Amino acid sequence: MYKGEYEQDEPNLASDYTKSQESIDKIIEAYSRFMPREFIGLMGKDAITGVDLGDNIEMTMTILFSDIRDFTSQSEGMTPQENFAFINSYLERMEPVIARHGGIIDKYIGDAIMALFPTNADDALHGAIGMLNQLIIYNSDRKKSGYPTIRIGVGLNTGLMMLGIIGGKHHMESTVISDAVNLASRIESMTKNYGTPLLISEHTYYGLKDASHHDTRFIDRVKVKGKEQCQSVYEVFDADPLSLREAKRNTKGLFEEALAYYHLKKVPEVIDLLSECLRQAPDDTVAQVYRDRCERFLATGIHESSGEVDLVIPWDESFAIGDPVIDAQHRGLFEHVNKFVEAIGNSEDYTQLHTIIEFLDEYVARHFATEERCMAENNYPFLQFQIDQHRRFSRYFDAFKDEIKKDLNEHRVFLLFRAQILVIDWLVNHTSKLDRHFGKFLKMADGTGSCNKTNLV
C-alpha cells in the first residue's frame, strides 16, 4: 500500500496548536522585558494583551532614582560599543538586586535607573543599600580587569502616585506620574552636591518601620520648583566603609547640632562644631561642604540654604480640605504647635513646657482619631497609609519630648531646629499633601467634601 500522487498526510492539529502557543508565549515573554509582568499585575491585568491606553491606578510607592557619577567624562574615552558593553555590565549587576527587594524597574535612562517599590519604604531602602554593596563587588571586578572604579548616587522618595499607560495608538509605555517622582529625582541629584551615595526624603524616612535600624542623619531641607513646602532630606550611610561609618556615628550629635546652627543662620558657631567633626571624620564630605559654605558666608554674607527656617506654622486656606471639623482641628493644631515651639525657645526649664506638651499630645491624638474615623466611614482606600503615618509621627514626637526634657538648657538651638524638621515640616507636608488628597476624595465621593455620615466632633 502506498500513497497516491494526490494523497496528503492528515494535518497534526495538536502539534500546530502547541507550536502556535509556544510562539505566543515567546512573544509575551519578549514583551515582558519591556513592560514587566509585575507592572501589569499592579494594574490588575493578567497579561500584556489586556493593557489599554489610559489604564491607571493610584498607589503609594517608593521611587528610586540612581545615576553613575561622572559618566559623561568616562564615556568620552570609549567607543560606542564599549559604552554599551559598560552600561549593560553595570545594569546586569543592579537589576537582580532591585528585583530581590521587591522593586520593579520602570525604565533605564542611559546609565540611570528608575525603579518602583510598591510594597514599603523599607524594601526600597534595603534595595538601595543592596545596590551600593553590589557596587563594591562590581568595582573590585573592574579593578582586577584594569578598569577604573565608578561611583553612583541613589535617591528615594515615598508618596501617592498614578501608575498607568500613556502614549498613542501606535506607541504606548508604562509610567508613573506624581510630584513624588520629581522629588525623588531631585534628591538623587543632591547626592552629587554632597558627595554621598544615598539620600532619602522625609517621606521615606517617616515611611520606614523603624529608622533607628539604619544609620541616618539629617542633611538639608530642599524646596522643589513650584512647591512652597520645604522637604527634609536624610543621608543613609549603612553602606559606607566601616571606618567612615563609625566616625559618622560618633560625630552625629555634633554634626546635626552644627547643621541646626547653620540653618538658623548662626554661622560663627558652626565652624568649630564642623571642624571637630572633620577632625574625627576627615572623609566626611557633607561636613566639608557645610564648612565651605560657612567660609563663603563669612566672606560674602550669602547664606546658601535650600529652605528658610522661620519656626512658625501659619494657617493658610490652601491647607483646607473642605471638611469643617477637620479644618478647624488643623487650624487649632497649627496654633498649638506655634505655642509649643515658642515655649521651647523661651521657657527657663522643662516644667514650664510640660503643660503645653501634654495638651499638644492630647490634641494630636484626638485629631488623628477624628481623621481616621472619618476615613474609615468613607472607605478611603489609603486609610492604612494614614494610620501608619500618624503612628510613626507619634513615636518620633515621643522621642523628641524626651530630648527636650534632657537637653532643653544645653541644646536649645538644636531643639528649636528639631521642632522645625520633626514637627512643623511634617505637619505642613502631611496636611498639604495627604490630608488634601483625602479632601479631594470626599468631594468626589459625595460632592460636599465633608465627613457627613456621623458627628465627628
C-alpha positions in Angstrom: 0.0 0.0 0.0 1.4 3.4 -0.9 0.2 7.0 -1.0 -1.1 8.1 -4.3 0.0 11.3 -6.1 -2.9 13.2 -4.7 -3.0 11.8 -1.2 -1.8 14.0 1.7 -0.9 13.4 5.4 -3.7 14.3 7.8 -2.9 17.6 9.5 -1.5 17.3 13.0 -3.7 19.8 14.7 -2.3 19.2 18.2 1.2 19.8 17.0 0.3 23.0 15.2 -1.6 24.3 18.3 1.4 23.6 20.5 3.8 25.4 18.1 1.3 28.3 17.9 1.0 28.5 21.7 4.8 28.4 22.1 5.1 31.2 19.7 2.6 33.3 21.6 4.4 32.5 24.9 7.7 33.7 23.4 6.1 36.9 22.2 4.6 37.6 25.6 7.9 36.8 27.3 9.7 39.2 24.9 7.1 42.0 25.7 7.5 41.4 29.4 11.1 42.6 29.1 9.8 46.0 28.0 6.8 46.1 30.3 7.4 44.0 33.4 4.7 41.5 34.5 4.8 43.0 38.0 3.8 46.4 36.5 0.9 44.8 34.6 -0.2 42.9 37.8 -0.3 46.2 39.8 -2.9 47.5 37.4 -5.0 44.3 37.9 -4.2 42.8 34.5 -3.3 39.2 33.8 -1.2 39.7 30.7 0.1 42.5 28.4 -2.7 41.7 26.0 -5.2 43.2 28.5 -3.4 46.5 28.8 -5.1 49.5 27.2 -4.1 53.1 26.7 -5.2 55.2 29.7 -5.3 52.3 32.2 -4.2 53.6 35.5 -4.2 53.1 39.3 -3.3 55.3 42.2 -0.9 53.8 44.7 1.5 54.5 47.5 5.0 53.6 46.4 8.6 54.5 46.9 10.5 55.7 43.8 14.3 55.0 43.4 16.5 57.0 41.1 20.2 56.1 40.6 22.9 57.5 38.3 26.5 56.9 37.6 28.7 59.8 38.7 30.8 61.5 36.0 29.6 59.0 33.4 29.9 61.6 30.6 33.6 62.2 31.2 34.2 58.5 31.5 32.3 57.6 28.3 34.2 60.2 26.2 37.2 57.8 26.1 35.1 54.8 25.0 33.8 53.7 21.6 30.0 53.3 21.2 30.4 49.5 21.5 32.5 49.9 24.7 29.8 52.3 26.1 27.1 49.8 25.6 29.1 46.9 27.0 29.9 49.0 30.1 26.3 50.2 30.7 25.0 46.7 30.2 27.5 45.1 32.5 26.6 47.6 35.2 22.8 47.2 34.8 23.1 43.4 34.8 24.6 43.6 38.2 22.0 46.1 39.6 18.7 44.6 38.1 18.7 41.4 40.3 19.4 43.4 43.5 16.4 45.7 42.8 14.2 42.7 42.0 15.3 40.8 45.1 13.9 43.5 47.3 10.5 43.8 45.5 11.5 46.5 43.1 10.2 46.9 39.6 12.5 48.7 37.1 10.3 51.2 35.3 12.9 52.5 32.9 16.6 52.9 32.1 17.6 56.4 31.1 21.1 55.8 29.7 23.1 54.8 32.7 20.3 55.9 35.1 17.8 53.6 36.7 14.2 54.5 37.8 12.6 51.8 39.9 9.3 51.4 41.8 8.8 49.7 45.1 5.1 49.1 45.7 5.5 47.2 48.9 7.0 49.5 51.5 9.8 52.1 52.1 11.9 49.5 54.0 12.2 47.3 50.9 13.2 50.3 48.8 15.9 51.3 51.3 17.2 47.8 51.5 17.3 47.7 47.7 19.3 50.9 47.6 21.8 49.7 50.2 22.0 46.4 48.3 22.9 48.3 45.1 25.7 50.1 46.9 27.0 46.8 48.4 26.8 45.3 44.9 28.8 48.2 43.6 31.7 47.3 45.9 31.8 43.9 44.3 31.5 45.2 40.8 34.3 47.8 41.3 36.5 45.0 42.7 36.0 43.1 39.5 36.6 46.2 37.3 39.8 46.9 39.2 41.1 43.4 38.6 40.4 43.8 34.9 42.3 47.1 34.8 39.2 49.4 34.5 38.6 52.4 36.7 36.1 52.1 39.6 32.8 54.0 39.4 30.5 55.8 41.9 26.8 56.1 41.9 24.2 58.2 43.6 20.8 57.0 44.8 17.7 59.0 45.8 14.4 57.7 47.4 11.1 59.3 47.9 7.7 57.8 49.0 4.3 59.1 48.2 1.0 58.7 46.3 1.3 58.4 42.6 -0.6 57.4 39.4 0.7 54.3 37.7 -0.5 53.8 34.2 -0.2 53.6 30.4 0.4 56.7 28.3 1.1 57.3 24.6 -0.8 57.0 21.4 -2.4 54.1 19.5 0.9 53.2 17.8 3.2 53.5 20.7 2.4 53.1 24.4 4.6 52.8 27.6 4.1 52.4 31.3 4.9 55.3 33.5 4.4 56.9 36.9 3.1 60.4 37.3 3.4 62.3 40.6 5.2 65.1 42.4 6.8 62.3 44.3 8.7 61.3 41.2 10.1 64.8 40.7 11.3 64.9 44.3 13.0 61.5 44.1 14.9 62.7 41.0 15.8 66.0 42.7 17.1 64.1 45.8 19.2 61.8 43.7 20.8 64.9 42.1 21.6 66.2 45.5 24.0 63.3 46.1 26.3 65.0 43.7 26.4 68.2 45.8 27.2 66.4 49.0 29.5 63.6 47.7 27.4 61.0 49.4 25.8 57.9 47.7 22.4 57.6 49.3 19.8 60.3 50.3 16.1 59.8 51.2 13.2 62.2 51.6 11.5 62.8 54.9 8.5 60.9 53.4 10.6 57.8 53.0 12.2 58.4 56.4 8.8 58.5 58.1 7.7 55.6 55.9 10.3 53.3 57.5 9.0 50.9 60.1 11.9 52.0 62.4 14.5 54.4 61.1 16.8 53.5 64.0 17.6 50.2 62.3 19.7 52.3 59.9 22.5 54.8 60.1 20.8 58.1 59.2 21.4 61.8 59.8 19.7 65.0 58.6 21.4 66.6 55.6 19.3 69.5 54.3 16.0 70.9 53.5 15.0 71.3 49.9 12.3 73.2 48.1 11.1 71.7 44.8 10.4 74.1 42.0 6.7 75.0 42.0 6.2 73.9 45.6 6.0 76.1 48.7 6.7 73.5 51.4 10.3 72.6 52.2 11.2 68.9 52.4 13.8 67.5 54.8 16.4 65.2 53.3 18.4 62.5 55.2 21.6 60.7 54.5 21.7 56.9 55.0 25.3 55.7 55.4 24.8 52.0 56.1 27.0 51.1 53.0 29.9 53.5 53.8 33.3 52.0 54.6 33.3 50.7 58.2 35.8 53.3 59.4 33.8 56.2 57.9 30.5 54.7 59.1 31.8 54.5 62.7 33.2 58.1 62.5 29.8 59.4 61.3 28.1 57.6 64.1 30.4 59.1 66.7 30.0 62.6 65.3 26.3 62.5 64.5 25.3 64.7 67.5 28.0 67.3 66.7 27.1 67.2 63.0 23.3 67.7 63.4 23.8 70.4 66.0 26.2 72.2 63.6 23.5 72.0 60.8 20.9 73.4 63.2 23.0 76.4 63.9 23.7 76.8 60.2 20.1 76.7 59.1 19.2 79.2 61.8 21.9 81.5 60.4 24.1 81.3 63.5 27.1 80.6 61.3 30.1 81.6 63.5 29.1 78.8 66.0 29.0 76.3 63.2 32.7 76.3 62.2 34.0 75.0 65.5 31.5 72.1 65.5 32.2 71.1 61.9 36.0 71.4 62.5 35.6 68.9 65.3 33.5 66.6 63.1 36.2 66.7 60.4 38.9 66.1 62.9 37.2 62.8 63.9 35.9 62.0 60.4 38.2 63.6 57.8 36.4 61.9 54.9 33.0 63.3 55.8 32.2 65.1 52.6 29.0 66.6 53.8 30.7 68.2 56.8 33.3 69.6 54.4 30.5 71.0 52.2 28.9 72.9 55.1 32.2 74.2 56.4 32.9 75.6 52.9 29.5 77.2 52.9 30.3 78.8 56.3 33.6 80.2 55.0 31.8 81.7 51.9 29.1 83.2 54.2 31.7 84.9 56.3 33.3 86.3 53.1 30.2 87.3 51.2 27.3 87.3 53.7 25.3 85.0 51.4 23.6 82.2 53.2 23.4 79.1 51.0 20.3 77.2 52.0 17.5 75.4 50.2 14.8 76.3 52.6 14.3 79.1 55.1 13.6 78.2 58.8 11.1 80.6 60.5 10.0 78.4 63.4 6.3 79.2 62.8 3.5 77.4 61.0 0.9 79.9 59.8 -2.5 78.7 58.7 -3.3 79.2 55.1 -6.6 78.5 53.4 -4.8 76.4 50.8 -4.4 73.8 53.6 -8.2 73.4 53.9 -9.6 70.0 52.8 -13.2 71.2 52.8 -14.5 69.4 56.0 -15.3 72.0 58.7 -14.5 69.7 61.6 -11.1 68.6 60.3 -10.2 72.0 59.0 -11.0 73.5 62.4 -8.8 70.9 64.1 -6.0 71.6 61.6 -6.1 75.4 62.4 -6.1 74.6 66.2 -3.2 72.2 65.7 -1.1 74.8 63.9 -1.8 77.3 66.7 -0.8 74.8 69.4 2.4 73.8 67.6 3.3 77.5 67.3 2.9 77.9 71.1 4.9 74.7 71.6 7.9 76.0 69.5 7.7 79.4 71.1 7.9 77.7 74.6 11.0 75.7 73.6 12.7 79.0 72.8 11.6 80.9 75.9 11.0 78.5 78.7 13.5 78.6 81.5 13.1 75.0 82.4 11.1 71.9 81.4 8.3 72.4 83.9 7.1 75.5 82.0 6.9 73.4 78.9 5.2 70.4 80.4 1.6 71.6 80.3 1.9 72.8 76.7 3.4 69.4 75.6 0.7 67.4 77.4 -2.1 69.5 75.8 -0.5 69.2 72.3 -0.1 65.4 72.8 -3.8 65.0 73.6 -4.9 67.3 70.8 -2.8 65.4 68.2 -4.3 62.1 69.4 -7.8 63.5 69.2 -7.2 64.9 65.7 -5.7 61.7 64.4 -8.6 59.7 65.7 -11.1 62.1 64.1 -9.4 61.8 60.7 -9.1 58.0 60.8 -12.7 57.6 61.8 -13.9 59.8 59.0 -11.6 57.9 56.5 -12.9 54.6 57.7 -16.6 55.6 57.4 -16.0 56.9 53.9 -14.0 53.8 52.8 -10.9 55.9 52.0 -8.5 53.5 50.2 -5.4 55.0 51.8 -6.6 54.7 55.4 -3.9 52.3 56.5 -1.2 54.5 55.0 -2.6 57.5 57.0 -2.7 55.4 60.2 0.9 54.3 59.7 2.0 57.9 59.2 0.1 59.0 62.3 1.6 56.3 64.5 5.1 57.0 63.3 4.8 60.7 63.9 3.6 60.0 67.4 6.5 57.7 68.0 9.0 60.3 66.8 7.3 63.0 68.8 7.5 60.9 72.0 11.3 60.6 71.4 11.5 64.3 70.8 9.8 65.1 74.1 12.4 63.0 75.8 15.2 65.1 74.1 13.5 68.3 75.3 13.3 67.1 78.8 17.0 66.1 78.8 18.6 68.8 76.7 16.5 72.0 76.9 19.0 74.3 78.6 22.2 72.9 77.0 21.0 72.4 73.4 18.1 74.9 72.9 19.1 76.0 69.4 19.3 72.3 68.3 15.9 71.5 69.8 14.3 74.5 68.0 15.6 73.2 64.7 14.5 69.7 65.6 11.0 71.2 66.2 11.1 72.7 62.7 12.0 69.4 60.9 10.2 66.9 63.1 7.0 68.8 63.8 6.5 71.8 61.6 7.8 70.4 58.4 6.0 67.1 58.9 2.7 68.7 59.8 2.8 71.2 56.9 3.7 68.5 54.3 1.2 65.9 55.7 -1.6 68.4 55.8 -0.9 70.0 52.4 -0.4 66.7 50.6 -2.0 63.6 52.2 -4.9 65.3 54.0 -5.8 67.4 51.0 -5.8 64.2 48.9 -8.4 62.9 51.4 -10.4 66.1 50.9 -10.5 65.6 47.1 -11.6 62.0 47.7 -14.5 63.2 49.8 -15.6 65.7 47.2 -15.6 63.0 44.5 -17.4 60.6 46.8 -20.4 62.8 47.9 -19.9 66.2 46.3 -19.6 68.0 49.6 -16.1 67.3 50.8 -17.5 66.7 54.3 -17.5 63.8 56.7 -21.2 64.0 56.9 -22.1 60.4 57.9 -21.7 61.0 61.6 -21.0 63.8 64.0 -17.2 63.6 64.4 -16.8 66.5 66.9 
